[in-house]
Every structure is written in structure tokens, then in C-alpha cells.
């Protein structure tokens, strides 16, 4: 009898326990969740497209600004008849690398076509010879001890 009452107690407890019941969703709730997921995925795709477009526009703006800045620097260097030169290279790659180094030190870092196909790296450009000589001495003290003045014709 004891066994039977324990068995009945176990059966009644197991059948009334909520742990064994699965929560159920109606078809409308399932459809709503699926629709919400699709909307979120669509929003995410739209945001990704907008981000890509903005990044592309930012890259274009940076490129245009860089090109404009280089053009302005070239115009400034072209405006000066007297140029303080800190390097001359036959190899244009070396000239580009050295020009970048000169820009880091505060020079214009422009490259002029010199005689005998040399690429001349300009540290600064001046409209008078006196200014150019003063700048040459400054460049010799601060950058390289064999800077010189090149006169454009």
C-alpha cells in the first residue's frame, strides 16, 4: 500500500508540474517575430549601404583635399624664383621619399625638374635671393649641411 500511495503521489506531481509544459506561441505571434526580424535585417542592410557610401565620400573628399593641397604647394614653389634645395635624385622614388621626409621637417617637400633629369627636392621657395640665402643657412643648420639655392629660369 505504501508503494501504491508513493506511486500515485509521483504520478500526480509529474502530471501537474509546469516544467514539462512547453510554452506555446500563436501563429500570429510567430509571424510578428519573423516580420520584426526581417525589418531589422533590412534596416541593418540599409545602414551598411549608407555607411559604405559615407566612407566612399569621405575617401573622395580626403583625396580631393590632398590633391588640392599638393597643387597649392606646387603653385607656391612655382611662385618662388629661388629655391632652397636639400636633395637631388635621378631616381624619382627616392625623391618622393625624401620629399615626404622634408614635409615632416617643415619644408614644402616639392619636387622640381632640374638639369640633367635630376629631381630636386625643395625645402622652401622665395621671391628674392636674400631670403633664399637666409633660408639656405637655416636649412643647413636644421636639416642638412649641404643645402643650396637653385634659381629657376
Backbone as a printed PyTorch tensor [residue, N CA C, xyz], in Angstrom:
tensor([[[  0.8080,  -1.1640,   0.0000],
         [  0.0000,   0.0000,   0.0000],
         [  0.8700,   1.2540,   0.0000]],

        [[  1.9050,   1.1740,   0.7320],
         [  2.8220,   2.2880,   0.7930],
         [  3.4010,   2.5710,  -0.5880]],

        [[  3.7160,   1.5460,  -1.2930],
         [  4.2830,   1.6880,  -2.6270],
         [  3.2700,   2.2980,  -3.5810]],

        [[  2.0250,   1.8790,  -3.4230],
         [  0.9760,   2.3800,  -4.2900],
         [  0.7150,   3.8600,  -4.0420]],

        [[  0.6970,   4.2650,  -2.8010],
         [  0.4590,   5.6750,  -2.4960],
         [  1.6360,   6.5390,  -2.9610]],

        [[  2.8290,   6.0480,  -2.8690],
         [  4.0050,   6.7990,  -3.3630],
         [  3.9330,   6.9140,  -4.8690]],

        [[  3.5200,   5.8510,  -5.5370],
         [  3.3910,   5.8550,  -6.9860],
         [  2.3270,   6.8590,  -7.4230]],

        [[  1.1750,   6.8670,  -6.7350],
         [  0.1270,   7.8300,  -7.0500],
         [  0.5960,   9.2600,  -6.8160]],

        [[  1.3200,   9.4850,  -5.7920],
         [  1.8340,  10.8100,  -5.4750],
         [  2.8150,  11.2750,  -6.5510]],

        [[  3.6630,  10.4060,  -7.0220],
         [  4.6210,  10.7340,  -8.0710],
         [  3.8980,  11.0350,  -9.3740]],

        [[  2.9010,  10.2650,  -9.7240],
         [  2.1430,  10.4620, -10.9730],
         [  1.4040,  11.7930, -10.9290]],

        [[  0.7670,  12.1000,  -9.8130],
         [  0.0430,  13.3620,  -9.6860],
         [  0.9930,  14.5550,  -9.7290]],

        [[  2.1150,  14.4300,  -9.1320],
         [  3.0890,  15.5260,  -9.1320],
         [  3.6500,  15.7470, -10.5270]],

        [[  3.9770,  14.6960, -11.2340],
         [  4.5750,  14.7980, -12.5610],
         [  3.5990,  15.3670, -13.5720]],

        [[  2.3240,  15.0150, -13.4790],
         [  1.3630,  15.4940, -14.4650],
         [  0.9540,  16.9300, -14.2190]],

        [[  1.1030,  17.4190, -13.0100],
         [  0.7060,  18.7920, -12.7280],
         [  1.8860,  19.7570, -12.7760]],

        [[  3.0710,  19.2800, -13.0080],
         [  4.2810,  20.1220, -13.0000],
         [  4.3360,  20.9840, -14.2620]],

        [[  4.6210,  22.2510, -14.1160],
         [  4.7030,  23.1730, -15.2510],
         [  6.0510,  23.0810, -15.9650]],

        [[  6.9990,  22.3960, -15.3840],
         [  8.3080,  22.2660, -16.0250],
         [  8.2250,  21.4460, -17.2980]],

        [[  7.2520,  20.5560, -17.3780],
         [  7.1390,  19.6870, -18.5290],
         [  6.2930,  20.2870, -19.6450]],

        [[  5.6480,  21.3860, -19.3540],
         [  4.8230,  22.0250, -20.3670],
         [  5.6810,  22.9660, -21.2090]],

        [[  5.4750,  22.9530, -22.4910],
         [  6.1920,  23.8280, -23.3960],
         [  5.3590,  25.0850, -23.5950]],

        [[  6.0020,  26.2350, -23.5340],
         [  5.2320,  27.4440, -23.8110],
         [  4.8810,  27.4580, -25.2960]],

        [[  3.7310,  27.8960, -25.5990],
         [  3.3070,  27.8810, -26.9970],
         [  3.0520,  29.3050, -27.4600]],

        [[  3.3450,  29.5260, -28.7430],
         [  3.0890,  30.8230, -29.3570],
         [  2.0270,  30.6100, -30.4240]],

        [[  1.2350,  31.5970, -30.5770],
         [  0.2400,  31.5150, -31.6350],
         [  0.9230,  31.7870, -32.9600]],

        [[  0.2760,  31.4370, -34.0240],
         [  0.8410,  31.6630, -35.3600],
         [  1.0190,  33.1630, -35.6180]],

        [[  0.1310,  33.9710, -35.0920],
         [  0.2510,  35.4260, -35.2650],
         [  1.5020,  35.9620, -34.5730]],

        [[  1.7990,  35.4340, -33.3880],
         [  2.9980,  35.8800, -32.6660],
         [  4.2570,  35.4580, -33.4200]],

        [[  4.2480,  34.2470, -33.9690],
         [  5.3910,  33.7690, -34.7550],
         [  5.5730,  34.6510, -35.9820]],

        [[  4.4800,  34.9620, -36.6840],
         [  4.5560,  35.8210, -37.8670],
         [  5.0690,  37.2140, -37.5100]],

        [[  4.6410,  37.7360, -36.3690],
         [  5.0850,  39.0640, -35.9350],
         [  6.5920,  39.0730, -35.6550]],

        [[  7.0920,  38.0150, -35.0060],
         [  8.5260,  37.9230, -34.7150],
         [  9.3210,  37.7940, -36.0150]],

        [[  8.8400,  37.0070, -36.9500],
         [  9.5200,  36.8370, -38.2410],
         [  9.5310,  38.1630, -39.0080]],

        [[  8.4120,  38.8780, -39.0040],
         [  8.3390,  40.1720, -39.6840],
         [  9.2730,  41.1830, -39.0370]],

        [[  9.3360,  41.1700, -37.7190],
         [ 10.2290,  42.0820, -36.9940],
         [ 11.6860,  41.7660, -37.3220]],

        [[ 12.0340,  40.5080, -37.3790],
         [ 13.4030,  40.1070, -37.7270],
         [ 13.7510,  40.5630, -39.1320]],

        [[ 12.8280,  40.3940, -40.0790],
         [ 13.0690,  40.8200, -41.4640],
         [ 13.2530,  42.3320, -41.5340]],

        [[ 12.4630,  43.0750, -40.7710],
         [ 12.5850,  44.5400, -40.7590],
         [ 13.9270,  44.9770, -40.1860]],

        [[ 14.3750,  44.3250, -39.1340],
         [ 15.6650,  44.6530, -38.5260],
         [ 16.8070,  44.3490, -39.4980]],

        [[ 16.7210,  43.2110, -40.1880],
         [ 17.7570,  42.8590, -41.1630],
         [ 17.7880,  43.8570, -42.3180]],

        [[ 16.6100,  44.3050, -42.7640],
         [ 16.5400,  45.3000, -43.8350],
         [ 17.1370,  46.6330, -43.3780]],

        [[ 16.8100,  47.0440, -42.1540],
         [ 17.3830,  48.2780, -41.6060],
         [ 18.9010,  48.1770, -41.5130]],

        [[ 19.3810,  47.0300, -41.0820],
         [ 20.8220,  46.8140, -40.9790],
         [ 21.4900,  46.8950, -42.3490]],

        [[ 20.8710,  46.3020, -43.3560],
         [ 21.4240,  46.3600, -44.7090],
         [ 21.4410,  47.7960, -45.2240]],

        [[ 20.3760,  48.5530, -44.9660],
         [ 20.3320,  49.9630, -45.3810],
         [ 21.4090,  50.7800, -44.6770]],

        [[ 21.5880,  50.5440, -43.3900],
         [ 22.6280,  51.2590, -42.6420],
         [ 24.0140,  50.9230, -43.1660]],

        [[ 24.2320,  49.6770, -43.5340],
         [ 25.5290,  49.2720, -44.0780],
         [ 25.7850,  49.9740, -45.4030]],

        [[ 24.7520,  50.0770, -46.2490],
         [ 24.8940,  50.7800, -47.5250],
         [ 25.2020,  52.2550, -47.2960]],

        [[ 24.5080,  52.8690, -46.3510],
         [ 24.7590,  54.2790, -46.0500],
         [ 26.1710,  54.4720, -45.5200]],

        [[ 26.6120,  53.5710, -44.6640],
         [ 27.9700,  53.6520, -44.1290],
         [ 29.0000,  53.5420, -45.2530]],

        [[ 28.7770,  52.5840, -46.1680],
         [ 29.6940,  52.4110, -47.2850],
         [ 29.7470,  53.6670, -48.1640]],

        [[ 28.5820,  54.2610, -48.4260],
         [ 28.5390,  55.4870, -49.2260],
         [ 29.2460,  56.6390, -48.5240]],

        [[ 29.0110,  56.7800, -47.2270],
         [ 29.6650,  57.8440, -46.4740],
         [ 31.1760,  57.6520, -46.4370]],

        [[ 31.6050,  56.4220, -46.2850],
         [ 33.0350,  56.1430, -46.2700],
         [ 33.6540,  56.4550, -47.6290]],

        [[ 32.9610,  56.0950, -48.7050],
         [ 33.4320,  56.3920, -50.0460],
         [ 33.5200,  57.8980, -50.2580]],

        [[ 32.4960,  58.6370, -49.8310],
         [ 32.5040,  60.0990, -49.9580],
         [ 33.6380,  60.6990, -49.1300]],

        [[ 33.8680,  60.1790, -47.9300],
         [ 34.9550,  60.6810, -47.0870],
         [ 36.3010,  60.4310, -47.7440]],

        [[ 36.4760,  59.2560, -48.3340],
         [ 37.7270,  58.9470, -49.0340],
         [ 37.9170,  59.8620, -50.2320]],

        [[ 36.8160,  60.1260, -50.9790],
         [ 36.9000,  61.0330, -52.1210],
         [ 37.2670,  62.4390, -51.6710]],

        [[ 36.6600,  62.8990, -50.5740],
         [ 36.9580,  64.2340, -50.0510],
         [ 38.4130,  64.3270, -49.5940]],

        [[ 38.8960,  63.2960, -48.9160],
         [ 40.2850,  63.2930, -48.4600],
         [ 41.2430,  63.3130, -49.6440]],

        [[ 40.9110,  62.5440, -50.6730],
         [ 41.7510,  62.5110, -51.8720],
         [ 41.7510,  63.8630, -52.5730]],

        [[ 40.5700,  64.4770, -52.6920],
         [ 40.4780,  65.7880, -53.3400],
         [ 41.2320,  66.8410, -52.5360]],

        [[ 41.1240,  66.7940, -51.2190],
         [ 41.8450,  67.7450, -50.3720],
         [ 43.3450,  67.5540, -50.4930]],

        [[ 43.7840,  66.3090, -50.5270],
         [ 45.2050,  66.0260, -50.6820],
         [ 45.7140,  66.5390, -52.0250]],

        [[ 44.9440,  66.3090, -53.0740],
         [ 45.3310,  66.7730, -54.4020],
         [ 45.3610,  68.3040, -54.4450]],

        [[ 44.3680,  68.9480, -53.8310],
         [ 44.3300,  70.4040, -53.7920],
         [ 45.5300,  70.9570, -53.0230]],

        [[ 45.8480,  70.3330, -51.9000],
         [ 46.9820,  70.7770, -51.0920],
         [ 48.2880,  70.6400, -51.8640]],

        [[ 48.4490,  69.5420, -52.5530],
         [ 49.6650,  69.3520, -53.3600],
         [ 49.7570,  70.3930, -54.4680]],

        [[ 48.6140,  70.6790, -55.1000],
         [ 48.6080,  71.6770, -56.1650],
         [ 48.9760,  73.0540, -55.6110]],

        [[ 48.4330,  73.3860, -54.4500],
         [ 48.7570,  74.6710, -53.8240],
         [ 50.2420,  74.7470, -53.4700]],

        [[ 50.7840,  73.6530, -52.9620],
         [ 52.2090,  73.6350, -52.6340],
         [ 53.0540,  73.7800, -53.8940]],

        [[ 52.6160,  73.1280, -54.9660],
         [ 53.3610,  73.2560, -56.2190],
         [ 53.2730,  74.6880, -56.7500]],

        [[ 52.0980,  75.3260, -56.6270],
         [ 51.9540,  76.7090, -57.0580],
         [ 52.8330,  77.6290, -56.2210]],

        [[ 52.9100,  77.3510, -54.9260],
         [ 53.7650,  78.1510, -54.0510],
         [ 55.2250,  77.9850, -54.4390]],

        [[ 55.6180,  76.7480, -54.6980],
         [ 57.0050,  76.5010, -55.1000],
         [ 57.2840,  77.1210, -56.4620]],

        [[ 56.2980,  77.0750, -57.3400],
         [ 56.4920,  77.6480, -58.6700],
         [ 56.5440,  79.1650, -58.6090]],

        [[ 55.8820,  79.7800, -57.6080],
         [ 55.8600,  81.2340, -57.4930],
         [ 57.2310,  81.7790, -57.1070]],

        [[ 58.0130,  80.9970, -56.3730],
         [ 59.3380,  81.4530, -55.9470],
         [ 60.3740,  81.1790, -57.0280]],

        [[ 61.1610,  82.1980, -57.3110],
         [ 62.1970,  82.0290, -58.3340],
         [ 63.4310,  81.3610, -57.7470]],

        [[ 63.6360,  81.5420, -56.4470],
         [ 64.8090,  80.9930, -55.7640],
         [ 64.3480,  79.8900, -54.8150]],

        [[ 64.9180,  78.7170, -54.9860],
         [ 64.5100,  77.5530, -54.1990],
         [ 65.6860,  77.0000, -53.4110]],

        [[ 65.4390,  76.7300, -52.1360],
         [ 66.4420,  76.0730, -51.3030],
         [ 66.2730,  74.5790, -51.5210]],

        [[ 67.3330,  73.9480, -52.0260],
         [ 67.3080,  72.5290, -52.3730],
         [ 68.0640,  71.7430, -51.3120]],

        [[ 67.4270,  70.6540, -50.8460],
         [ 68.0800,  69.8140, -49.8410],
         [ 68.4290,  68.4340, -50.3770]],

        [[ 68.0250,  68.1440, -51.6080],
         [ 68.3620,  66.8450, -52.1870],
         [ 68.1170,  66.8370, -53.6830]],

        [[ 68.9350,  66.0750, -54.4010],
         [ 68.7850,  65.9110, -55.8420],
         [ 68.9310,  64.4290, -56.1720]],

        [[ 67.9610,  63.8970, -56.8980],
         [ 67.9270,  62.4650, -57.1520],
         [ 67.6080,  62.1890, -58.6190]],

        [[ 68.2370,  61.2010, -59.1770],
         [ 67.8760,  60.7130, -60.5120],
         [ 66.6590,  59.7960, -60.4000]],

        [[ 66.5950,  59.0370, -59.3360],
         [ 65.5010,  58.0970, -59.1130],
         [ 64.3200,  58.8480, -58.4840]],

        [[ 63.1780,  58.8620, -59.1610],
         [ 62.0260,  59.6240, -58.6760],
         [ 61.4450,  59.0190, -57.3870]],

        [[ 61.5890,  57.7230, -57.1890],
         [ 61.0970,  57.0980, -55.9530],
         [ 61.8690,  57.6260, -54.7480]],

        [[ 63.1860,  57.7370, -54.8840],
         [ 63.9920,  58.2870, -53.8010],
         [ 63.6210,  59.7410, -53.5470]],

        [[ 63.3740,  60.4750, -54.6190],
         [ 62.9970,  61.8830, -54.4850],
         [ 61.6580,  62.0050, -53.7540]],

        [[ 60.6990,  61.1570, -54.0800],
         [ 59.3900,  61.1870, -53.4120],
         [ 59.5290,  60.8840, -51.9190]],

        [[ 60.3350,  59.8760, -51.5900],
         [ 60.5390,  59.5180, -50.1810],
         [ 61.2170,  60.6550, -49.4160]],

        [[ 62.2200,  61.2670, -50.0370],
         [ 62.9350,  62.3520, -49.3660],
         [ 62.0310,  63.5880, -49.2560]],

        [[ 61.1960,  63.8270, -50.2520],
         [ 60.2590,  64.9570, -50.2070],
         [ 59.2750,  64.7840, -49.0490]],

        [[ 58.8140,  63.5640, -48.8380],
         [ 57.9170,  63.2930, -47.7060],
         [ 58.6290,  63.5640, -46.3890]],

        [[ 59.8870,  63.1980, -46.3180],
         [ 60.6800,  63.4590, -45.1070],
         [ 60.8400,  64.9620, -44.8880]],

        [[ 61.0320,  65.7160, -45.9680],
         [ 61.1710,  67.1690, -45.8540],
         [ 59.8620,  67.8150, -45.3960]],

        [[ 58.7250,  67.2910, -45.8430],
         [ 57.4390,  67.8220, -45.3900],
         [ 57.2740,  67.6020, -43.8920]],

        [[ 57.7850,  66.4830, -43.3890],
         [ 57.6990,  66.2140, -41.9540],
         [ 58.5460,  67.1960, -41.1490]],

        [[ 59.6430,  67.6840, -41.7260],
         [ 60.5180,  68.6130, -41.0090],
         [ 60.0910,  70.0590, -41.1880]],

        [[ 59.0120,  70.3060, -41.9360],
         [ 58.5100,  71.6680, -42.0840],
         [ 58.7880,  72.2920, -43.4350]],

        [[ 59.4320,  71.5800, -44.3220],
         [ 59.6920,  72.1090, -45.6570],
         [ 58.5150,  71.8720, -46.5840]],

        [[ 58.5950,  72.4740, -47.7830],
         [ 57.5000,  72.2740, -48.7370],
         [ 57.5310,  70.8690, -49.3040]],

        [[ 58.7140,  70.3030, -49.4930],
         [ 58.8210,  68.9410, -49.9870],
         [ 58.3950,  68.7910, -51.4320]],

        [[ 58.4190,  69.8750, -52.1740],
         [ 58.0580,  69.7940, -53.5870],
         [ 59.2420,  69.2900, -54.3990]],

        [[ 58.9420,  68.7840, -55.5770],
         [ 59.9910,  68.2550, -56.4490],
         [ 59.9900,  69.0680, -57.7370]],

        [[ 61.1470,  69.6310, -58.0700],
         [ 61.3190,  70.3630, -59.3160],
         [ 62.1540,  69.5370, -60.2730]],

        [[ 61.8690,  69.7000, -61.5490],
         [ 62.6980,  69.0440, -62.5550],
         [ 63.9340,  69.9170, -62.7510]],

        [[ 65.0820,  69.3780, -62.4340],
         [ 66.3340,  70.1150, -62.5500],
         [ 67.0910,  69.7400, -63.8100]],

        [[ 68.2580,  70.2880, -63.9510],
         [ 69.0790,  69.9660, -65.1290],
         [ 69.5280,  68.5070, -65.1090]],

        [[ 69.7690,  67.9650, -66.3010],
         [ 70.2520,  66.5920, -66.4730],
         [ 69.3030,  65.5560, -65.8670]],

        [[ 68.0170,  65.8460, -65.9110],
         [ 66.9590,  64.9480, -65.4160],
         [ 67.0570,  64.6430, -63.9280]],

        [[ 67.5810,  65.5740, -63.1450],
         [ 67.5990,  65.4140, -61.6980],
         [ 66.2670,  65.8860, -61.1220]],

        [[ 65.7950,  65.1850, -60.1120],
         [ 64.6150,  65.5970, -59.3540],
         [ 65.1230,  66.3400, -58.1260]],

        [[ 64.8460,  67.6390, -58.0600],
         [ 65.3360,  68.4770, -56.9760],
         [ 64.2620,  68.5990, -55.9060]],

        [[ 64.6080,  68.2860, -54.6700],
         [ 63.6710,  68.3760, -53.5530],
         [ 63.7980,  69.7610, -52.9320]],

        [[ 62.6910,  70.5160, -52.9740],
         [ 62.6650,  71.8970, -52.4960],
         [ 62.3280,  71.9090, -51.0140]],

        [[ 63.1520,  72.6260, -50.2510],
         [ 62.8490,  72.8270, -48.8350],
         [ 61.9810,  74.0670, -48.6570]],

        [[ 62.3110,  75.1460, -49.4090],
         [ 61.4960,  76.3540, -49.3790],
         [ 61.7130,  77.1410, -50.6610]],

        [[ 60.7150,  77.9590, -51.0400],
         [ 60.7840,  78.7810, -52.2490],
         [ 60.6700,  80.2450, -51.8600]],

        [[ 61.4430,  81.1030, -52.5530],
         [ 61.4940,  82.5260, -52.2030],
         [ 61.5210,  83.3750, -53.4540]],

        [[ 61.0190,  84.6090, -53.3000],
         [ 60.9910,  85.5240, -54.4450],
         [ 62.2520,  86.3610, -54.5450]],

        [[ 63.0530,  86.4090, -53.4790],
         [ 64.3100,  87.1760, -53.5500],
         [ 65.4910,  86.2930, -53.1540]],

        [[ 66.6280,  86.6210, -53.7070],
         [ 67.8300,  85.8420, -53.4320],
         [ 68.2460,  85.9640, -51.9680]],

        [[ 68.0820,  87.1420, -51.3800],
         [ 68.4400,  87.3430, -49.9700],
         [ 67.6600,  86.4410, -49.0380]],

        [[ 66.3410,  86.3400, -49.2780],
         [ 65.5080,  85.4450, -48.4630],
         [ 65.9410,  83.9950, -48.6450]],

        [[ 66.2450,  83.6360, -49.8740],
         [ 66.6490,  82.2570, -50.1620],
         [ 67.9530,  81.9150, -49.4660]],

        [[ 68.8990,  82.8560, -49.4510],
         [ 70.1910,  82.5930, -48.7870],
         [ 69.9900,  82.4320, -47.2870]],

        [[ 69.1610,  83.2930, -46.6920],
         [ 68.8760,  83.1510, -45.2540],
         [ 68.2390,  81.7780, -44.9650]],

        [[ 67.2900,  81.3920, -45.8030],
         [ 66.6250,  80.0930, -45.6200],
         [ 67.6040,  78.9470, -45.8450]],

        [[ 68.5490,  79.1270, -46.7670],
         [ 69.5440,  78.0870, -47.0190],
         [ 70.3910,  77.8530, -45.7620]],

        [[ 70.8170,  78.9450, -45.1070],
         [ 71.6130,  78.7900, -43.8880],
         [ 70.7930,  78.1220, -42.7720]],

        [[ 69.5320,  78.4690, -42.6980],
         [ 68.6560,  77.8170, -41.7080],
         [ 68.5290,  76.3270, -42.0130]],

        [[ 68.3380,  75.9960, -43.2830],
         [ 68.2190,  74.5930, -43.6800],
         [ 69.5170,  73.8410, -43.4080]],

        [[ 70.6470,  74.5120, -43.5980],
         [ 71.9300,  73.8570, -43.3120],
         [ 72.0900,  73.5630, -41.8320]],

        [[ 71.5400,  74.4140, -40.9840],
         [ 71.6400,  74.1910, -39.5390],
         [ 70.6310,  73.1500, -39.0560]],

        [[ 69.4370,  73.1680, -39.6410],
         [ 68.3660,  72.3400, -39.1090],
         [ 68.1230,  71.0350, -39.8620]],

        [[ 68.4680,  70.9930, -41.1660],
         [ 68.0920,  69.8330, -41.9700],
         [ 69.3100,  69.0780, -42.4820]],

        [[ 70.0590,  69.7080, -43.3610],
         [ 71.2010,  69.0430, -43.9930],
         [ 72.2500,  70.1040, -44.2760]],

        [[ 73.5090,  69.7690, -44.0450],
         [ 74.5580,  70.7910, -44.1090],
         [ 75.0210,  71.1330, -45.5200]],

        [[ 74.4650,  70.5280, -46.5380],
         [ 74.8550,  70.9100, -47.8890],
         [ 73.6620,  71.3930, -48.7200]],

        [[ 72.7070,  72.0790, -48.0640],
         [ 71.5950,  72.6880, -48.7940],
         [ 72.1490,  73.7880, -49.7020]],

        [[ 71.4630,  74.0310, -50.8220],
         [ 71.9250,  75.0480, -51.7500],
         [ 70.7360,  75.7350, -52.4010]],

        [[ 71.0000,  76.8680, -53.0800],
         [ 69.9580,  77.6500, -53.7150],
         [ 69.9680,  77.3630, -55.2130]],

        [[ 68.7930,  77.0730, -55.7380],
         [ 68.6260,  76.8230, -57.1720],
         [ 67.7470,  77.9420, -57.7200]],

        [[ 68.1940,  78.5230, -58.8230],
         [ 67.4530,  79.5990, -59.4520],
         [ 66.7350,  79.0630, -60.6670]],

        [[ 65.4010,  79.2310, -60.6750],
         [ 64.6180,  78.8160, -61.8510],
         [ 64.6910,  79.9140, -62.9050]],

        [[ 64.7180,  79.4980, -64.1290],
         [ 64.7490,  80.4840, -65.2120],
         [ 63.4110,  80.6140, -65.8520]]])
